[in-house]
Amino acid sequence: MDRSMFYIERLIIKKSGFHIYDEKFHKGINVIRGDHSVGKTTVLEIIFYVLGGEIKENQWLTPADLCDVVFCQLNINSKTFTLKRDIEKGAIPPIYVRSGNFELG
């Protein structure tokens, strides 16, 4: 049986058409660090959300709850895909998947 592997290459969070978070990740271990209350948990929750997790309406963290959309560029078995999910508190919006990197769309 073949082993499947995926990793996040890039995470983009947008508000009103502007990138408010744009981080490239690398294969292997990535460390998210920073002072208290700077958004480390928010970034992890957004990753959970864009990969299909559900965040209940009253559990959204600020400033993520003020954003519009999140994109996640993934590498799955050496092929690049981009996920897009609108941020809608109190709803479960679909995840849009397309092949290619973020810039192609």
Number of C-alpha atoms within 10 A of each C-alpha: 3 4 5 8 9 13 17 20 18 18 22 19 24 19 15 10 10 11 13 12 12 14 10 12 16 10 10 8 8 10 8 10 10 9 7 7 8 10 17 14 13 17 17 11 18 24 17 13 18 22 16 15 12 16 19 11 13 9 11 18 16 10 9 20 16 15 19 16 19 24 24 26 25 24 20 13 11 11 11 18 18 23 21 20 21 20 24 16 16 13 12 17 13 11 15 12 14 14 15 16 18 19 7 8 8
